Amino acid sequence: MIEKNKIILCFIFSLALFSCRKDHPSAVKKDNIDITANGIYVINEGNFQFGNATVSYFDPDKNTASGDLFQPANNRPLGDVCQSLYFFNSKAYIVLNNSGKIEVVNAQTFVSSATIKGFTSPRYFLPVSNSKAYVTDLSSNAIAIVNLSTNAISGSIPCKGWTEELCIAYGKVFVTNKKSDKIYIINTIDDIIIDSIKVGYSPGYIREDKNGKLWVLCAGNPSKKNNASLHRINPATNAVEQTFSFPSIDDSPWRLKSNGSNDTLFYLNNGVYQFPISAAALPLTPLITQGQNNFYGLGIDPKNGTIYVSDALDFVQKGIVYRYMPNGTFINTFKAGIIPGDIYFK
């Protein structure tokens, strides 16, 4: 499985000696960080078992970047392998995979107010009400239920395999499962799995479009000759309405994102691809070519469509984030942390 291979690759490179590469990103601002409504957040995984995960911040108006928001605000490191970030009710929930925890911070100051512990290998966080959230997991064979009032795990939903991204629609939560060919559906009132939808093998990413339809990106399984695929699901009926299969067994699409109007999808596949939801076929050529870069993370600014793509370089030194106009024209770069993953916007 391609994503698992990337995780293993990150671990291997983490054990290598630190190396240097000359580049010319914009200036790094370390102190007195002014977080604005237009700010961009980059979660940096850090090296596996090194405890050097960070959250970088970029101000596009001033063209300045900060190395980390968490440690200066809390006088301690964030933790080991930053997996995802979610903004909710003036707070930011930072999921630390290998640390098995979630740091709850003030969204403006990044001062920690709580640490939610007890996870095995948490991946993604989704509030399903003002008092309850679900957290997927790599290896616990369960989805954790978190009480947002007490900031503690209050229960779990058994679900075998590697659960990944979540999306709520029609009062139901749809969960991808990378160790299967199914999307699982949870009743948020009873916290139980009520149904499943068969898609391609290894579904990992899910997005809702402007019409309320769900799009699921599946990695496939090259060893079993299962090609990657993209599926459109009607969440009202749980029916798969459309399926697009990637032409080559070597295609490895991931990091499914959408623009601010939710009418266009983007994903990485040795380049950045753009897919309008009305398209009749998958794009044959990338909007942005990868070249010799190591594209790893992706984000689309919902306000103006600016495309952000992170480059993990050698998985040891600090990475770079490239900025592009919506048409794919290069703008500039800024420095991020070690293994910059997903890019987030408030």
C-alpha positions as CSV (number, residue, x, y, z in Angstrom):
1,M,0.0,0.0,0.0
2,I,1.5,3.3,-1.2
3,E,0.8,5.4,2.0
4,K,2.1,2.7,4.3
5,N,5.3,2.5,2.1
6,K,5.6,6.3,2.5
7,I,5.4,6.0,6.3
8,I,8.1,3.3,6.3
9,L,10.2,5.4,4.0
10,C,9.9,8.4,6.4
11,F,11.1,6.2,9.2
12,I,14.1,5.0,7.2
13,F,15.2,8.5,6.3
14,S,14.7,9.6,9.9
15,L,17.5,7.4,10.9
16,A,19.9,9.0,8.4
17,L,22.3,11.8,9.2
18,F,21.0,15.3,8.8
19,S,22.0,16.8,5.5
20,C,21.7,20.3,4.0
21,R,20.3,21.7,0.8
22,K,20.6,25.3,-0.4
23,D,17.3,27.0,-1.3
24,H,15.9,30.5,-1.1
25,P,12.6,30.5,0.8
26,S,11.0,33.6,2.3
27,A,12.2,34.8,5.7
28,V,11.4,32.9,8.8
29,K,9.8,34.9,11.6
30,K,10.4,33.3,15.0
31,D,9.0,35.7,17.6
32,N,5.8,37.8,18.0
33,I,3.8,35.8,15.5
34,D,0.7,37.7,14.5
35,I,-1.9,35.1,13.5
36,T,-4.4,36.5,11.0
37,A,-7.6,35.4,9.3
38,N,-5.6,34.7,6.1
39,G,-2.9,32.6,7.8
40,I,-1.8,29.2,6.5
41,Y,-0.9,26.3,8.8
42,V,1.5,23.5,7.8
43,I,1.7,20.4,10.0
44,N,5.2,19.0,10.0
45,E,5.3,15.3,11.0
46,G,8.9,15.4,12.2
47,N,11.2,12.3,12.3
48,F,9.6,9.1,13.6
49,Q,10.5,8.7,17.3
50,F,12.5,12.0,17.4
51,G,9.6,14.0,19.0
52,N,10.3,17.0,16.7
53,A,6.8,17.5,15.2
54,T,5.8,21.2,14.6
55,V,3.1,23.4,13.2
56,S,4.5,26.1,10.9
57,Y,2.6,29.3,10.1
58,F,2.7,31.4,6.9
59,D,1.3,34.9,6.5
60,P,0.6,35.4,2.8
61,D,0.0,39.1,3.2
62,K,3.5,39.7,4.7
63,N,5.2,36.8,3.0
64,T,6.7,35.6,6.3
65,A,6.8,32.2,7.9
66,S,7.3,30.9,11.4
67,G,9.1,27.7,12.3
68,D,6.7,26.6,15.0
69,L,3.6,27.9,16.8
70,F,3.4,25.3,19.6
71,Q,6.7,25.2,21.5
72,P,7.2,29.0,21.9
73,A,3.6,29.2,23.3
74,N,4.0,26.2,25.7
75,N,7.7,25.9,26.5
76,R,7.7,22.3,25.5
77,P,7.8,20.3,22.2
78,L,4.6,19.3,20.5
79,G,5.3,15.6,20.2
80,D,6.0,12.8,17.8
81,V,4.6,12.7,14.2
82,C,2.0,15.4,13.7
83,Q,-0.8,13.7,11.7
84,S,-3.6,16.2,11.3
85,L,-5.2,19.5,12.5
86,Y,-8.8,20.5,13.0
87,F,-10.2,24.0,13.9
88,F,-13.4,23.9,15.9
89,N,-15.1,26.4,18.3
90,S,-12.0,28.7,18.6
91,K,-9.8,25.8,19.3
92,A,-7.3,23.8,17.3
93,Y,-7.1,20.0,17.8
94,I,-3.6,18.8,16.9
95,V,-3.4,15.0,16.4
96,L,0.0,13.4,17.2
97,N,0.1,9.9,15.8
98,N,3.1,8.3,17.4
99,S,2.6,10.2,20.7
100,G,-0.9,8.8,20.9
101,K,-2.5,12.1,21.9
102,I,-4.3,15.2,20.8
103,E,-3.2,18.6,21.9
104,V,-6.1,21.1,22.4
105,V,-4.9,24.6,21.9
106,N,-6.3,28.1,21.6
107,A,-6.7,28.7,17.9
108,Q,-5.3,32.3,18.2
109,T,-2.4,31.8,20.6
110,F,-1.7,28.1,20.3
111,V,-1.5,27.9,24.1
112,S,-2.5,24.3,25.1
113,S,-5.5,24.0,27.4
114,A,-5.7,20.2,27.5
115,T,-4.0,17.0,26.2
116,I,-6.3,14.1,25.3
117,K,-4.5,10.9,25.9
118,G,-5.1,7.2,25.6
119,F,-5.1,6.7,21.8
120,T,-3.1,3.9,20.1
121,S,-2.2,5.6,16.8
122,P,-4.7,8.5,16.1
123,R,-5.1,9.8,12.6
124,Y,-8.0,12.2,12.0
125,F,-10.4,14.2,14.3
126,L,-14.0,15.1,13.5
127,P,-16.6,16.8,15.8
128,V,-20.0,15.3,15.4
129,S,-21.6,17.7,17.9
130,N,-20.5,20.5,20.2
131,S,-19.7,17.9,22.9
132,K,-18.5,14.9,20.9
133,A,-15.9,13.9,18.3
134,Y,-14.7,10.8,16.6
135,V,-11.0,10.0,16.1
136,T,-9.8,7.4,13.6
137,D,-6.8,5.1,14.3
138,L,-4.1,3.3,12.4
139,S,-3.9,0.1,14.6
140,S,-6.5,0.1,17.4
141,N,-9.3,-1.6,15.3
142,A,-11.6,1.1,16.7
143,I,-12.7,4.7,16.3
144,A,-12.4,6.6,19.6
145,I,-15.3,8.7,20.9
146,V,-14.0,11.9,22.6
147,N,-16.0,14.0,25.1
148,L,-15.2,17.6,24.1
149,S,-16.3,18.9,27.5
150,T,-13.9,16.8,29.5
151,N,-11.3,16.3,26.8
152,A,-11.2,12.6,27.5
153,I,-11.9,9.4,25.6
154,S,-15.4,8.3,26.6
155,G,-15.8,5.2,24.4
156,S,-15.1,3.5,21.1
157,I,-16.7,2.2,18.0
158,P,-15.2,-1.2,16.9
159,C,-14.0,-1.0,13.3
160,K,-11.4,-3.5,12.1
161,G,-8.5,-2.1,10.1
162,W,-6.8,1.2,9.5
163,T,-9.5,3.9,9.7
164,E,-8.6,7.3,8.1
165,E,-10.6,10.3,7.0
166,L,-14.1,11.1,8.1
167,C,-17.0,13.2,6.7
168,I,-20.4,14.0,8.1
169,A,-23.5,14.2,5.8
170,Y,-27.2,13.7,6.4
171,G,-26.5,13.1,10.1
172,K,-24.2,10.2,9.3
173,V,-20.5,9.9,9.5
174,F,-18.7,8.2,6.6
175,V,-15.3,6.7,7.4
176,T,-12.6,5.5,5.1
177,N,-10.8,2.2,5.9
178,K,-7.5,1.7,4.2
179,K,-7.3,-2.0,5.0
180,S,-10.6,-2.8,3.1
181,D,-12.7,-1.9,0.1
182,K,-15.4,-0.3,2.1
183,I,-16.6,3.0,3.5
184,Y,-18.3,2.6,6.9
185,I,-21.3,4.6,8.0
186,I,-21.8,5.5,11.7
187,N,-25.0,6.6,13.4
188,T,-23.9,9.5,15.5
189,I,-26.7,9.2,18.0
190,D,-26.0,5.6,19.0
191,D,-22.3,5.6,18.0
192,I,-22.6,2.4,16.0
193,I,-21.7,1.3,12.5
194,I,-25.0,0.9,10.7
195,D,-23.9,0.2,7.1
196,S,-21.0,0.1,4.6
197,I,-20.4,1.0,1.0
198,K,-18.2,-1.0,-1.3
199,V,-15.7,1.1,-3.3
200,G,-12.2,0.4,-4.6
201,Y,-9.5,-1.1,-2.4
202,S,-7.8,1.1,0.3
203,P,-10.1,4.2,0.5
204,G,-8.3,6.9,2.4
205,Y,-9.6,10.3,1.5
206,I,-13.1,11.7,1.4
207,R,-14.5,15.1,0.4
208,E,-18.0,16.6,0.1
209,D,-18.7,18.6,-3.1
210,K,-21.1,21.6,-3.6
211,N,-24.0,19.3,-4.5
212,G,-23.7,17.3,-1.2
213,K,-22.1,14.3,-2.9
214,L,-19.1,12.5,-1.4
215,W,-15.9,11.8,-3.3
216,V,-13.7,8.9,-2.1
217,L,-10.1,8.4,-3.3
218,C,-8.8,4.8,-3.1
219,A,-5.1,3.8,-3.4
220,G,-5.7,0.4,-4.8
221,N,-3.3,-2.5,-4.3
222,P,-0.6,-3.0,-7.0
223,S,0.4,-6.4,-5.6
224,K,-3.1,-7.7,-6.3
225,K,-3.5,-5.7,-9.6
226,N,-6.1,-3.4,-8.1
227,N,-5.8,0.0,-9.7
228,A,-6.5,3.2,-7.7
229,S,-9.9,4.7,-8.1
230,L,-12.1,7.7,-7.4
231,H,-15.8,7.3,-6.5
232,R,-18.8,9.6,-6.1
233,I,-21.3,8.6,-3.5
234,N,-24.8,9.8,-2.8
235,P,-24.9,10.1,1.1
236,A,-28.7,10.2,1.1
237,T,-29.0,6.7,-0.5
238,N,-25.5,5.4,0.2
239,A,-25.2,4.5,-3.5
240,V,-22.1,4.7,-5.6
241,E,-23.1,6.9,-8.5
242,Q,-19.9,7.1,-10.5
243,T,-16.5,5.4,-10.5
244,F,-13.2,6.5,-12.2
245,S,-10.4,4.0,-12.4
246,F,-6.8,5.2,-12.8
247,P,-5.3,3.8,-16.0
248,S,-2.0,2.5,-14.6
249,I,-1.3,0.1,-11.8
250,D,1.6,2.5,-11.0
251,D,-0.7,5.4,-10.3
252,S,-0.7,6.3,-6.6
253,P,-3.0,9.2,-6.0
254,W,-3.4,10.7,-2.5
255,R,-4.1,13.9,-0.5
256,L,-7.6,14.5,-2.0
257,K,-8.6,18.2,-1.6
258,S,-11.2,20.6,-2.9
259,N,-11.3,24.3,-3.7
260,G,-13.4,26.9,-1.8
261,S,-16.5,26.4,-4.0
262,N,-16.2,22.6,-3.7
263,D,-16.6,22.2,-7.5
264,T,-13.1,21.0,-8.2
265,L,-11.0,18.3,-6.6
266,F,-7.2,18.2,-6.4
267,Y,-4.8,15.3,-5.6
268,L,-1.2,14.3,-5.8
269,N,0.1,11.7,-8.2
270,N,3.7,12.6,-9.0
271,G,2.3,16.0,-9.7
272,V,-0.8,18.1,-8.8
273,Y,-3.9,17.1,-10.7
274,Q,-7.1,19.1,-11.0
275,F,-10.5,17.3,-11.5
276,P,-13.8,19.3,-11.9
277,I,-16.6,17.4,-10.4
278,S,-18.5,17.6,-13.7
279,A,-15.7,16.0,-15.7
280,A,-16.4,12.8,-17.6
281,A,-12.9,11.4,-17.2
282,L,-9.8,11.7,-15.0
283,P,-7.2,14.2,-16.2
284,L,-4.3,12.8,-18.2
285,T,-1.8,15.5,-17.4
286,P,-1.0,17.3,-14.2
287,L,-1.8,21.0,-13.5
288,I,1.6,21.2,-11.8
289,T,4.5,18.9,-12.6
290,Q,6.6,17.4,-9.8
291,G,9.9,17.2,-11.6
292,Q,12.7,16.4,-9.2
293,N,10.7,17.6,-6.2
294,N,9.2,15.2,-3.6
295,F,5.6,16.5,-3.3
296,Y,4.1,15.3,0.0
297,G,1.4,17.6,1.2
298,L,-1.4,19.6,-0.5
299,G,-3.7,22.4,0.3
300,I,-6.1,24.8,-1.6
301,D,-6.8,28.2,-0.1
302,P,-10.6,28.4,0.0
303,K,-10.5,32.2,-0.2
304,N,-8.5,32.6,-3.4
305,G,-7.7,29.2,-4.8
306,T,-3.9,29.5,-4.2
307,I,-2.4,26.0,-4.3
308,Y,0.1,25.0,-1.7
309,V,2.3,21.9,-2.2
310,S,4.9,20.8,0.3
311,D,8.2,19.1,-0.6
312,A,9.5,16.7,2.0
313,L,13.0,16.7,0.3
314,D,14.9,13.9,1.9
315,F,12.6,13.4,5.0
316,V,15.5,14.5,7.2
317,Q,16.0,18.2,6.7
318,K,13.4,20.9,6.9
319,G,11.0,20.9,3.9
320,I,9.7,23.6,1.6
321,V,6.2,24.7,0.6
322,Y,5.6,25.8,-3.0
323,R,2.8,28.3,-3.8
324,Y,1.0,28.4,-7.1
325,M,-1.8,30.5,-8.6
326,P,-5.1,28.6,-9.4
327,N,-3.9,28.2,-13.0
328,G,-0.7,26.5,-11.8
329,T,1.6,29.4,-12.3
330,F,4.5,29.4,-9.7
331,I,4.4,32.2,-7.1
332,N,7.1,31.5,-4.5
333,T,8.2,29.2,-1.7
334,F,8.6,29.3,2.1
335,K,10.4,27.1,4.6
336,A,8.5,24.6,6.7
337,G,9.5,22.0,9.3
338,I,10.7,18.4,8.9
339,I,8.4,16.3,6.6
340,P,5.7,19.0,6.0
341,G,2.4,17.1,5.5
342,D,-1.0,18.6,5.2
343,I,-1.8,22.3,4.8
344,Y,-4.7,23.9,6.7
345,F,-6.8,27.0,6.5
346,K,-9.1,28.4,9.2
